[in-house]
Each structure stands twice: as C-alpha cells, then as structure tokens.
Amino acid sequence: MSVGSDGFPEALSTLEPATLEEVDRRSALRRRVDTKYVIPRERLGEVVAGVDDYEVLEIDGHRNFRYESVYFDTPDLRCFRDHVEGAERRFKARTRYYRETEKCFFELKVKVGDETTKRQRGCDVTEHGVITEASREFLREAVTELIGEEPPDDLAAVLSTSFRRATLSAREGCERATIDLELVLRTMDDRTATLRDDYALVETKSEGGEGELDAALEAAGCEPSSISKYRLGVGLLLAEDPESAEQESIRRCFA
C-alpha cells in the first residue's frame, strides 16, 4: 500500500497487530450487517486515528494484502439482476485468492433482508475462477438451505476483482472492518474499471450495523453508500444498471 499524504499508512502503523487466528476467532462473522463507504483517501488517516479499540491484521510483518476474486453468474446475469431488483433472498458466488498466503476459497454470500450470511470451502489455487463438482455441490446444499431453492446450474465466471486490503478487528465484540485500495474490476475479456487513487472503499461488519468505526466515519463526514463490487463492475462493464443515475457519484470515482 503506497505511502501518501493522507496519513493512512502512519495511522495504520500505530495500531497493535492481530494474528489471522485472532481475527478469525474474534470477528469472523458469518451472520452480519455490512455497511459500505466510498471515501476520499485523504480522510482515511483521521478515521483510523479516531478509533481506539481496533487492531490490524498482520501476517509476516505485512499489514495489507492483495486479494483476487472471480464472480460467477448465469448467461443472463441472474445474480446481478436479483441485486438490482432488490430480491429479498439472493446470493453471490465467487472464488477468492489470497496472494500473499497462497490460499484459495470458494465463497458464498447469501442476503436475506438486511442480513448477510457467508459460507466458504477451501480449494486448490488451480480452482480459482472455476466451479468444480465439489464446489457446485457445496453451493447447491448451502443455497437450498438458506434460500429454499436450488441455484442455477449454468453459472460461469463473468467478472474478476483485485485490490489491496487492510483488515481491522475490534478487541472486544465481533466488529470488523476492511479498507480497500487499488481496486480493479475486470471482465473475462479484459475490459476494466479502476477505482481512482484518491478514493478508498471501507466496509464495516458488525452484528447491528453500528460499530465504533461507523461512528468515526460519521464524525469525519462520510456517509454510507449502497455499493457492491460485483454489481458495480457488471453495471460499468457488462450490462445497463437501471439505477446508474442514482449511483453516479460512486461511478465517478472509477476510471
């Protein structure tokens, strides 16, 4: 993560470190409320400095990590359209590759109302961007249980994302937050949209949706945004999003 004039690297360096095991044990919420913000990067330093009870994930001396994800959808983009239409019960499926640790997972996120449930299974790095039979069975069982219907059988890779992420974890309770920079959205035929360098994507995850970092963001004048990396990528690169006008302020943050 590059050092700039925003004060973020300095603020991040003042936090106590947490191991991956500690973060997983304390705050790996499988049922949670996610709140997202797109904020000017210059505000990051003061936001991070404004919280007292968070630690930062550190692995082998590193405090930010490269993430790569591949999202799956049907040929007619059923998952995207469910999101656009605000379906009460919907899901997203992806593989996620953690480059520094060389770990890969097949992940499912199901949203029912305001609540998000996440499930995952470990897979080989060679399976990144692929739905194997084992992953398909995992998906079928989880979606049937959580939504009450089987997922479509024609899911395929449609969009990839890459970004650098720092993860904050509250010492007490189950709050967690992620800060993403250098976000690139890419179609399978290499069309791209990139988050401008002077913006960051912050996502808080808590049981009630009102954590300490949310309060710090509010104090800094940052308002929540309705944003999904997948929906935004598809809407910018693959299909018309009927709410693109309402998302114009967010879309302008991408080149």
Buried (B, 14 or more C-beta within 10 A) or exposed (E): BEEBEBBBBEBBEEBEEBEBEBBEEBBBBEEBBBBBBBBBBBBBBBBBBBBEBBBBBBBEEEBBBBBBBBBBBBEEBBBBBBBBEEBEBBBBBBBBBBBEEEEBBBBBBBBBEEEBBBBBBEBEEEBBBBBBEEBBEBBEBBBEEBBEEEBBEEBEBBBBBBBBBBBBBBBEBBBBBBBBBBBBBBBEEEEBBBBEEEBBBBBBBBBEBEBBBBEBBBEBEBEBBEBBBBBBBBBBBBBEBEEEEEBEEBBEBBE
